[in-house]
Structures are given as C-alpha cells and as structure tokens.
C-alpha cells in the first residue's frame, strides 16, 4: 500500500478513530445508570447493551479480518466509521429497548471492522523503525477513551441525558471518516479470496490458530484480557480494606504512561515478542508480591506497569510476525476475537473463583493467566523458529 503524504498525522487520526471505536463500549458504560432510569422495564436485559459487541467480536473476529483483507483496508475502515456514526445518531433519539439492542448488535460489526483495519493500516503507514511506537500509541485507545468518557461524558449525561453523549459520539465518528477519506491513499489491498461460507470461515480459523506467527499475538492477548478489565472491576473486593477510592482511576493511567515511555523504549531494543515475555513474567512476579504483601499499593502499580508492556507489544507483534498485509489483517482479526473472548469470560470466571476461594484464589488464578501467556508465547516462538 502507498504511504500517505503525512504518515505521522495519519497515525494520529487512525488512533483518534480508535477512540471512537472504544467509545462504542465506553458510551454505554458511562450512560448505563441513566439508561436504567430510561428503560425501567429492561431489568437485567439492559446488560446486553454492553455485552452484545463483545459477543459478536468473539464470534466474528476472524471473519472481520477476512472481509477487511478481501475488500480493502481503506474502504472497510471508512465503512465501519460511517456505520458507527449512523448507529450512534440513531441511538441518540433513545428508541425502544428492542431497537436499541438491535443497533448495538449491528454496532458490533462497525467496531470489529475498525479495530481490524486501523492497526493494519498503521502498520502499513509508518516506516519500520517507527512501527513499534505507532502501534504502542494505538494500544492505548481503550484506556484513553474510557478516561475521556468518564471525564467529559459523565457531566454531559448528567446535564443533557445519554442522547447527547450518543449524538456527540456519532459526530466524532463521522468527522474521523471524513478526515481519513482525505488522508488515506485510495489503493486497495486484496489478498484473501476465500468465499465467505461456513466451510471457508472454519478453514481460515483453523489455518490462523495452527500458525504460530498468526496466532501468537491473539493467544497472548487472551491471557491479558482475561484479567485486565475484571481486575479493575474487582480489585476493591480483593484488596479491602486497603483500596483507596482513587486507585481504580490511577491504574489505567499508569498502564498508558508506561506503555508510551518504557514500552516504546523497549520496542526499539527488543523484539515485540521479547517485550511480551518480559511483561508476562513481570506481571506474574507482581501478583506474587501482592499475595505476599497485601497491604502496600506498590505491587498493584507494578502489576499494571508490567501489563502495559504486554499491551504495547501485542499489537506490535502482529507486523513483526506477519509480513504480508492480508495476513496482518487476519492476525488483527484473531487478536480482536481473543480480546472479546477474554472480556466476556474474565469477569464471570474471576467472580466464580473469588466466591469459591476468596482473594488468594482469585490472585492465584490471575497469576496462572500470566504464566499461561508466558508459556504460550515461548512455545509458539519455538514452533515458529522450527517452521522457519
């Protein structure tokens, strides 16, 4: 793919588009209490407004990678942004519950296309020496979006209702679509020609997860996402009574800061896989410190600093392990798929373990996830070298 005239600006705007994709989750999280008041008859079914996107991503992540690789990165990214803008604007009128949930289901397609196409475009946009830094910036899109929505979205919902937040989000997505339609070159990328039949989709899943190069970032990402959001949610229960109120806001910011500083620096010296291994090992050690020293806060900050290395390097591992742009799209599809599987399973699994064995069992389960990530990457790296 031909690089745009201003690669740095293009990377930043692709990241801003990623904030819009993360906002598809964050807007519902921020507006959820207000939505409960607006839809009192919904009961627990309103929770589907949050989980439907993750469910669709878990089912169709690789399919999204196939579609993006087949129809072109630029075309599908713009399609995803325009669809997301239209759905947010439709949600802004606060339709009936059934219509709202239907828009959320379709919004899952928009989200998937964006999170597959945008990092693949970033890989193709920047020179090799800047790719790690650019993808580290991309890796912060979820944390930054949730912080922004909490900071600016909550007051907007309090003063003007959730419809105003949805309308603003729709306008953001449309603005990113317009901006990127100017910035991105029009060259199409078509490599994958598999028919979109169940047989072809299953065969593509098998091919990706049999490939050490294509599956390693996704399987490691599963071990990360199984714990990250659930830890943020359940940490007060694990740390009581030593958990201050400001801690949950500071931990994601810690991860973002470490990813953009230490993460970028390490990616200039080490391979992305080596940084992931370092991050998983340090994360397991930090959990061990938290088990041994339940009072101090430094092991918690050390844990989220270590997880930042996994976060920053996992996206950078995709272009490092897959040289073909179409393979990168498929690998990013698998990354999205495993991330959504982790988000779906992490909370109920950790809740169940906490209920059975308390905080110690919960932390041991978290440590097991990090050791599994370390072991998977070591085994897949060995298999990749053997194939090479």
C-alpha positions in Angstrom: 0.0 0.0 0.0 1.3 3.5 -0.9 2.1 5.5 2.2 0.1 8.8 2.8 1.8 12.2 2.4 1.9 12.7 6.2 2.3 9.3 7.9 2.5 10.9 11.4 -0.7 12.8 11.0 -2.4 9.7 9.5 -1.3 7.5 12.5 -2.7 10.1 14.9 -6.1 10.3 13.1 -6.3 6.5 12.9 -5.7 6.5 16.7 -8.5 9.1 17.1 -10.8 6.8 15.1 -9.8 4.1 17.5 -11.0 6.3 20.4 -14.4 6.3 18.6 -14.3 2.5 18.4 -13.5 2.2 22.1 -16.3 4.8 22.7 -18.7 2.3 21.4 -18.1 0.5 24.7 -17.4 3.5 26.9 -20.6 5.5 26.0 -22.8 2.7 27.3 -20.7 2.2 30.4 -20.9 5.9 31.3 -24.6 6.2 30.4 -25.7 2.9 32.0 -27.3 4.3 35.2 -29.2 6.9 33.1 -30.3 4.2 30.7 -31.6 2.1 33.6 -33.8 5.0 34.6 -35.0 5.5 31.0 -35.7 1.8 30.5 -37.0 0.6 33.9 -38.8 -2.4 32.3 -35.5 -3.7 30.9 -34.1 -5.3 34.0 -31.0 -7.3 33.5 -31.6 -7.5 29.8 -30.2 -4.0 29.5 -26.8 -5.6 30.2 -27.0 -6.9 26.7 -26.4 -3.3 25.5 -22.8 -3.8 26.9 -22.1 -7.4 26.1 -23.6 -7.8 22.5 -20.5 -6.1 21.0 -18.1 -8.5 22.8 -20.2 -11.5 21.9 -20.2 -10.5 18.2 -16.4 -9.9 18.3 -15.8 -13.3 19.9 -17.8 -15.0 17.1 -16.8 -12.9 14.1 -13.3 -11.5 14.8 -11.6 -13.7 12.2 -14.5 -13.2 9.7 -13.9 -9.4 10.0 -10.2 -10.0 9.2 -11.2 -12.0 6.1 -13.6 -9.3 4.9 -11.1 -6.5 5.5 -8.3 -8.3 3.7 -10.7 -9.2 0.9 -12.4 -5.8 0.3 -9.6 -3.4 1.2 -8.4 -1.7 4.4 -9.3 1.9 3.5 -12.8 1.0 2.2 -13.7 -1.1 5.2 -12.4 1.3 7.8 -14.5 4.2 6.3 -17.5 1.9 6.1 -17.1 0.9 9.7 -16.8 4.6 10.8 -19.8 5.7 8.8 -21.9 2.8 10.1 -20.8 3.6 13.6 -21.7 7.2 13.2 -25.2 6.4 11.8 -25.9 3.9 14.7 -24.9 6.4 17.4 -27.1 9.1 15.9 -30.0 6.6 15.8 -29.3 5.7 19.5 -29.4 9.4 20.3 -33.1 9.5 19.8 -33.4 6.9 22.6 -35.5 4.4 20.7 -37.4 1.5 22.3 -35.3 -1.2 24.1 -35.6 -3.7 21.2 -34.4 -1.1 18.7 -31.6 0.0 21.0 -30.3 -3.6 21.4 -30.6 -4.2 17.6 -28.4 -1.1 16.9 -25.9 -2.4 19.4 -25.7 -5.8 17.7 -25.1 -4.1 14.3 -22.6 -1.7 16.0 -20.5 -4.8 16.8 -19.8 -5.1 13.1 -18.7 -1.5 12.9 -16.4 -1.9 15.9 -14.8 -5.1 14.6 -14.0 -3.6 11.2 -12.4 -0.5 12.8 -10.2 -2.5 15.3 -9.0 -4.8 12.5 -8.5 -2.3 9.7 -7.0 0.6 11.7 -3.9 -1.2 13.3 -3.3 -2.9 10.0 -3.3 0.5 8.2 -0.9 1.9 10.9 1.5 -1.0 10.2 1.4 -0.1 6.5 1.6 3.7 7.0 4.8 4.1 9.1 8.4 3.1 8.4 9.8 0.0 10.2 11.7 2.0 12.9 8.5 3.8 14.0 6.1 0.9 13.8 6.5 -0.1 17.4 5.9 3.4 18.7 2.9 3.9 16.4 1.3 0.6 17.5 2.0 1.3 21.1 0.1 4.6 20.7 -2.8 2.5 19.1 -2.7 0.1 22.1 -3.7 2.9 24.4 -7.0 3.7 22.6 -9.2 1.8 25.0 -7.8 3.2 28.2 -7.7 6.8 26.9 -11.3 6.6 25.6 -12.7 5.3 28.9 -10.8 8.1 30.8 -12.1 10.7 28.4 -15.7 9.5 28.5 -15.5 9.4 32.4 -14.1 12.9 32.5 -16.3 14.6 29.9 -19.1 12.1 29.2 -20.5 11.8 32.8 -21.1 15.6 33.1 -22.7 15.6 29.7 -25.1 12.7 30.6 -25.9 14.4 33.9 -26.8 17.7 32.2 -28.3 16.7 28.9 -29.0 12.9 29.1 -27.5 9.9 27.3 -28.9 11.0 23.9 -26.5 14.0 23.9 -23.5 11.7 24.5 -24.6 9.3 21.8 -25.0 12.2 19.3 -21.6 13.6 20.2 -20.1 10.2 19.6 -21.8 9.8 16.3 -20.5 13.2 15.2 -17.0 12.2 16.2 -17.2 9.0 14.1 -18.4 10.9 11.1 -15.7 13.5 11.5 -13.0 10.8 11.6 -14.5 9.2 8.5 -14.3 12.5 6.6 -10.8 13.2 7.7 -9.5 9.7 6.9 -11.2 9.8 3.5 -8.9 12.7 2.7 -5.7 11.3 4.4 -5.7 7.7 3.3 -4.5 6.7 -0.2 -7.1 5.1 -2.4 -5.1 2.0 -3.3 -7.0 -1.2 -2.5 -5.5 -4.3 -0.9 -7.0 -7.6 -2.0 -5.2 -10.8 -1.0 -7.7 -13.2 0.6 -10.2 -14.6 -1.9 -11.8 -17.3 0.3 -15.6 -17.4 -0.2 -17.4 -16.3 2.9 -19.0 -19.8 3.5 -19.1 -21.6 6.8 -16.6 -24.1 5.4 -14.2 -21.4 4.3 -14.6 -19.5 7.6 -13.9 -22.6 9.7 -10.9 -23.5 7.5 -9.5 -20.0 7.9 -9.9 -20.2 11.7 -8.0 -23.5 11.7 -5.2 -22.1 9.5 -4.8 -19.0 11.7 -4.7 -20.9 15.0 -2.4 -23.5 13.6 0.1 -20.9 12.5 2.5 -19.9 15.3 3.1 -16.5 13.7 -0.6 -15.5 13.2 -1.9 -17.0 16.5 0.7 -15.9 19.0 -0.4 -12.3 19.4 -4.0 -13.3 19.8 -3.5 -16.2 22.3 -1.2 -14.0 24.4 -3.9 -11.2 24.2 -6.5 -13.7 25.5 -4.4 -14.2 28.7 -4.1 -10.4 29.1 -7.8 -9.6 28.5 -9.0 -12.4 30.8 -7.7 -10.3 33.7 -7.4 -6.6 32.9 -11.0 -5.4 33.0 -12.0 -7.8 35.6 -9.1 -6.8 37.8 -10.1 -3.1 37.5 -13.7 -4.0 38.5 -13.0 -6.5 41.3 -9.8 -5.1 42.8 -11.7 -3.3 45.7 -13.1 -6.7 46.7 -9.6 -8.3 46.5 -7.8 -5.5 48.4 -10.4 -4.5 51.0 -9.9 -2.5 53.2 -6.7 -1.1 51.8 -8.0 0.1 48.5 -8.4 3.9 48.2 -11.1 5.4 46.0 -8.6 7.0 43.6 -6.8 3.7 42.8 -9.0 2.5 40.0 -8.6 5.7 38.1 -4.9 5.8 38.6 -4.1 2.2 37.4 -5.2 2.6 33.7 -3.3 5.9 33.6 -0.3 4.1 34.9 -0.5 1.5 32.1 -0.9 4.1 29.5 2.1 6.1 30.8 4.4 3.1 31.0 3.3 1.8 27.5 4.1 5.2 25.9 7.5 5.5 27.7 9.1 2.3 28.7 7.1 0.2 26.2 8.3 2.3 23.3 11.9 2.3 24.5 12.0 -1.4 24.9 10.5 -2.0 21.4 13.4 0.0 20.0 15.9 -2.5 21.6 14.0 -5.8 21.8 11.6 -7.7 19.6 7.9 -7.4 20.4 7.7 -11.0 21.5 10.6 -10.5 23.9 8.8 -7.4 25.4 5.6 -9.5 25.8 7.5 -12.2 27.6 9.1 -9.7 29.9 5.7 -8.2 30.6 4.0 -11.5 31.4 7.0 -12.6 33.7 6.9 -9.2 35.5 3.2 -9.4 35.9 3.4 -12.8 37.5 6.1 -11.6 39.9 3.9 -8.5 40.8 1.0 -10.8 41.6 3.3 -12.9 43.8 4.3 -9.7 45.6 0.7 -8.7 46.0 0.0 -12.1 47.6 3.0 -11.8 49.9 2.4 -8.2 50.8 -1.4 -7.5 50.7 -1.1 -4.1 52.4 1.2 -1.8 50.3 0.0 -0.4 47.0 3.2 -0.6 45.1 2.7 -4.3 43.9 -0.6 -3.2 42.3 1.1 -0.3 40.4 3.9 -2.7 39.5 1.3 -5.1 38.1 -0.3 -2.6 35.9 3.1 -1.2 34.8 4.1 -4.7 33.7 0.8 -5.3 31.9 1.5 -2.2 29.9 4.4 -4.0 28.3 2.1 -6.8 27.2 -0.4 -4.2 25.9 2.1 -2.2 23.9 3.9 -5.1 22.4 1.0 -7.3 21.5 -0.1 -5.0 18.6 3.5 -4.6 17.5 3.9 -8.3 17.4 1.4 -8.6 14.5 3.5 -6.9 11.8 6.7 -8.4 13.3 5.4 -12.0 12.8 3.4 -11.5 9.7 5.0 -9.6 6.7 2.0 -9.8 4.3 -0.6 -7.1 4.9 -3.5 -9.5 4.4 -2.0 -11.9 7.0 -1.8 -8.9 9.3 -5.5 -8.2 8.8 -6.3 -11.8 9.7 -4.0 -11.7 12.7 -5.6 -8.5 13.9 -9.0 -10.2 13.4 -7.8 -13.1 15.6 -6.5 -10.5 18.2 -9.9 -8.8 18.3 -11.6 -12.2 18.6 -9.5 -13.4 21.5 -9.7 -10.0 23.2 -13.5 -10.2 23.1 -13.4 -13.8 24.4 -11.2 -12.6 27.3 -13.5 -9.7 28.1 -16.6 -12.0 28.0 -15.1 -14.7 30.2 -12.8 -12.8 32.5 -15.4 -11.3 34.8 -17.6 -14.4 35.4 -14.5 -16.6 35.8 -12.9 -14.3 38.4 -16.2 -13.8 40.2 -16.7 -17.6 40.5 -13.1 -18.1 41.7 -13.4 -15.3 44.3 -16.7 -16.9 45.5 -15.1 -20.3 45.9 -11.7 -19.4 47.3 -11.6 -15.7 48.2 -9.0 -13.2 47.3 -6.0 -15.6 47.4 -7.6 -17.9 44.9 -8.5 -15.0 42.7 -4.9 -13.7 42.6 -3.6 -17.2 42.0 -5.9 -17.5 39.0 -4.7 -14.2 37.7 -1.1 -15.3 38.1 -1.9 -18.5 36.2 -3.2 -16.5 33.3 0.1 -14.6 33.1 2.1 -17.7 33.3 0.0 -19.3 30.6 0.6 -16.2 28.4 4.3 -16.6 29.0 4.3 -20.3 28.3 2.2 -19.9 25.1 4.5 -17.3 23.7 7.6 -19.4 24.5 6.1 -22.5 22.9 4.8 -20.6 19.8 8.1 -18.8 19.3 9.9 -22.2 19.4 7.4 -23.6 16.9 7.8 -20.5 14.6 11.6 -20.9 14.6 11.2 -24.6 13.8 9.0 -23.8 10.8 11.3 -21.1 9.6 
